[in-house]
Amino acid sequence: AESGWYACGARYLYANLLNAVSPANLGGDVYRFFAFRSAGRSDPALVAVLVRERLLGLASMLIGLLLGAVAMQLQGDRHAELARGVWLTLAGCAAAGLAILALLPALIARLSAAARRLREVSSAISSASLRDYAVLLGWSLFALGLWIACVQFVAIRLGLDLAWTFLAAVVTATELVRLLPVTVQGLGLREGAFAALFGVSGYSPESGFVLGAVAYLALSAALVLTGAVGAALLAFDARRGSDAAR
């Protein structure tokens, strides 16, 4: 990257702070767009990077939901049987979403024929190789796995015995709900999603609400903490640059 690993890392960490106080993490995206602008980077190229990141994140969530929902049915768990229709519907929606994402480059190419800006964004998105996308998707799935493990840890500390397949499906479904830019960080939506999915699956909705509230409180604290570290790194870098200029 033109800015170097230190500045890139600091900006990404600081973007977490803005993500923590904005709907659907839009604050971090807006900040990074302006923070990484330079003479060597065109606006469409930056938009393409942000869009690519969002699409990869969305793909990993859909994969997690599809695998979790299908695995629940294969396990033959009583709770999966209670909400078979709900989870199979969500699995179908996830599969349809992945199919749309797979066809998206072709759809963008058709639309971009009539718009120069869109054509530039399409070209920038297509510039990455399939191997690059596979590697990035792998890292995204790894991060999702860590998040599910963190929620599992919180569940254990709360005395809840939950199958990983159930948690994977609930967590990914909730993350998709959080993409709706309605409230800051999906506050209220995420806890409600946990409670509703717990309820239809035969678990206590209150337990789901508490688990969602505690897990996302921990996530918000982590975003604020890493954002503060990023702000400190940026301030240190600015001071160092100021001293060097004297």
C-alpha positions in Angstrom: 0.0 0.0 0.0 1.2 3.5 -0.7 0.8 4.6 2.9 2.9 1.8 4.4 1.9 -0.8 6.9 2.0 1.5 9.9 -0.3 4.1 8.6 -2.6 1.5 7.0 -2.9 -0.4 10.3 -3.5 2.7 12.3 -6.2 3.9 10.0 -7.9 0.5 10.0 -7.9 0.4 13.7 -9.2 3.9 14.0 -12.0 3.0 11.6 -13.1 0.5 14.2 -13.9 3.4 16.5 -16.2 4.9 13.9 -17.7 1.6 13.2 -18.7 1.3 16.8 -20.8 4.5 16.6 -22.4 4.2 13.2 -25.0 2.0 11.6 -23.8 -1.0 9.6 -20.2 0.0 10.0 -20.7 2.8 7.5 -18.6 5.3 9.5 -15.5 3.2 9.1 -16.0 2.9 5.3 -16.5 6.6 4.9 -13.4 7.4 7.0 -11.2 4.9 5.1 -12.3 6.3 1.7 -11.1 9.8 2.6 -8.1 8.6 4.6 -6.7 6.5 1.8 -7.3 9.0 -1.0 -4.2 10.2 -2.8 -3.0 11.3 -6.2 -2.0 7.7 -7.0 -5.4 6.2 -6.2 -8.6 7.0 -8.1 -11.9 7.3 -6.3 -13.4 4.3 -8.3 -10.4 2.1 -7.2 -11.0 3.0 -3.6 -14.7 2.4 -3.9 -13.9 -1.0 -5.5 -11.7 -2.0 -2.6 -14.4 -1.1 0.0 -17.1 -2.8 -2.1 -14.9 -5.9 -2.5 -14.3 -6.1 1.2 -18.1 -5.8 1.9 -18.9 -8.5 -0.7 -16.3 -10.9 0.8 -17.7 -10.3 4.3 -21.2 -10.9 3.0 -20.2 -14.1 1.2 -18.5 -15.4 4.4 -21.7 -14.7 6.4 -23.9 -16.4 3.8 -21.5 -19.5 3.8 -21.6 -19.6 7.6 -25.4 -19.4 7.7 -25.8 -22.1 5.0 -23.3 -24.5 6.6 -24.7 -23.9 10.1 -28.3 -24.4 9.1 -27.7 -27.5 7.0 -25.4 -29.0 9.6 -28.1 -28.5 12.3 -30.5 -30.6 10.2 -28.0 -33.3 9.5 -27.3 -33.6 13.3 -31.0 -34.4 13.9 -31.0 -32.2 17.0 -34.4 -31.7 18.7 -34.0 -27.9 18.5 -33.3 -28.1 14.8 -36.4 -30.2 14.3 -38.6 -27.6 16.1 -37.6 -24.9 13.7 -36.8 -26.9 10.6 -38.9 -24.7 8.3 -37.2 -21.5 9.6 -33.7 -22.8 9.2 -34.3 -24.4 5.8 -35.8 -21.1 4.6 -32.7 -19.2 5.9 -30.4 -21.8 4.2 -32.3 -21.3 1.0 -32.0 -17.6 1.2 -28.2 -17.9 1.9 -27.8 -20.2 -1.1 -29.7 -17.7 -3.3 -27.6 -14.9 -2.0 -24.3 -16.7 -2.8 -25.6 -17.4 -6.3 -26.4 -13.7 -6.8 -22.9 -12.8 -5.5 -21.4 -15.3 -8.0 -23.3 -13.7 -10.9 -22.6 -10.1 -9.7 -19.5 -9.5 -11.8 -21.5 -10.3 -15.0 -24.4 -8.1 -13.8 -22.1 -5.2 -13.0 -20.3 -5.6 -16.4 -23.7 -5.2 -18.2 -24.7 -2.2 -16.2 -21.3 -0.5 -16.5 -21.5 -0.4 -20.2 -23.7 2.7 -19.9 -21.8 4.5 -17.1 -18.1 5.4 -17.1 -17.7 5.6 -13.3 -19.4 2.3 -12.8 -17.2 0.8 -15.5 -14.1 2.0 -13.6 -15.3 0.4 -10.4 -16.2 -2.8 -12.2 -12.7 -2.9 -13.8 -11.1 -2.3 -10.4 -13.1 -5.1 -8.8 -12.3 -7.5 -11.6 -8.6 -6.7 -11.4 -8.1 -9.2 -8.5 -7.4 -12.8 -9.4 -9.5 -15.7 -8.3 -6.7 -16.8 -6.1 -6.7 -13.4 -4.4 -10.4 -13.6 -3.8 -10.0 -17.2 -2.4 -7.3 -16.1 0.0 -9.3 -13.1 1.2 -12.5 -15.2 1.6 -10.5 -17.7 3.6 -9.3 -15.0 6.0 -12.9 -13.7 6.2 -14.2 -17.1 7.1 -11.4 -17.5 9.7 -12.4 -14.2 11.3 -16.0 -15.4 11.3 -14.9 -18.7 13.0 -13.1 -16.7 15.7 -16.3 -14.6 16.3 -18.4 -17.7 16.6 -15.9 -19.2 19.0 -16.0 -16.0 21.1 -19.9 -16.2 21.3 -19.5 -19.9 22.3 -17.1 -18.9 25.0 -19.6 -16.3 26.3 -22.4 -18.9 26.1 -20.4 -21.3 28.2 -19.6 -18.7 30.8 -23.4 -18.0 31.0 -24.0 -21.7 31.6 -25.6 -22.3 28.1 -25.0 -25.7 26.4 -25.3 -24.9 22.7 -24.2 -26.8 19.7 -21.7 -25.0 17.5 -23.9 -25.5 14.4 -26.8 -23.7 16.1 -24.5 -20.8 17.2 -23.0 -20.6 13.8 -26.4 -20.2 12.2 -27.6 -17.7 14.8 -24.5 -15.6 14.7 -24.4 -15.4 10.9 -28.1 -14.7 10.6 -27.7 -11.9 13.2 -24.7 -10.5 11.4 -26.8 -10.2 8.2 -29.5 -8.4 10.2 -26.9 -6.0 11.5 -26.2 -4.9 7.9 -29.4 -3.0 7.9 -28.4 0.6 8.6 -31.3 1.2 11.1 -29.5 1.6 14.5 -26.0 2.1 15.7 -24.2 -1.3 15.4 -27.6 -2.9 15.0 -28.4 -2.2 18.7 -31.8 -3.8 19.5 -31.9 -5.7 16.2 -29.1 -8.1 17.1 -30.4 -8.9 20.6 -33.9 -9.3 19.1 -32.6 -11.6 16.4 -30.9 -13.8 19.1 -34.0 -13.9 21.2 -36.3 -14.8 18.2 -34.0 -17.5 16.8 -33.6 -19.0 20.3 -37.3 -18.9 20.8 -38.3 -20.7 17.5 -35.6 -23.3 18.2 -37.0 -24.2 21.6 -34.5 -22.4 23.7 -35.3 -19.6 26.1 -35.7 -16.3 24.3 -34.4 -14.5 27.4 -31.2 -16.6 27.3 -30.8 -15.6 23.6 -31.3 -12.0 24.4 -28.8 -12.0 27.2 -26.2 -13.9 25.2 -26.6 -11.5 22.3 -26.4 -8.5 24.6 -23.2 -9.7 26.4 -21.5 -10.9 23.2 -22.1 -7.6 21.3 -21.2 -5.6 24.4 -17.8 -7.3 24.3 -17.5 -6.7 20.6 -18.3 -3.0 21.0 -15.7 -2.7 23.8 -13.1 -4.4 21.5 -14.0 -2.0 18.7 -13.6 1.1 21.0 -10.4 -0.2 22.4 -8.8 -1.0 19.0 -10.1 2.3 17.7 -8.4 4.2 20.6 -5.2 2.3 19.8 -5.5 3.4 16.2 -6.1 7.0 17.2 -3.0 7.0 19.5 -0.9 5.5 16.7 -2.1 8.2 14.2 -1.4 10.9 16.8 2.1 9.5 17.4 2.8 9.4 13.7 1.6 13.0 13.2 3.8 14.2 16.1 6.8 12.3 14.7 6.2 13.9 11.2 5.9 17.3 12.8 9.2 16.9 14.7 10.9 15.6 11.6 9.7 18.7 9.7 11.3 21.1 12.1 
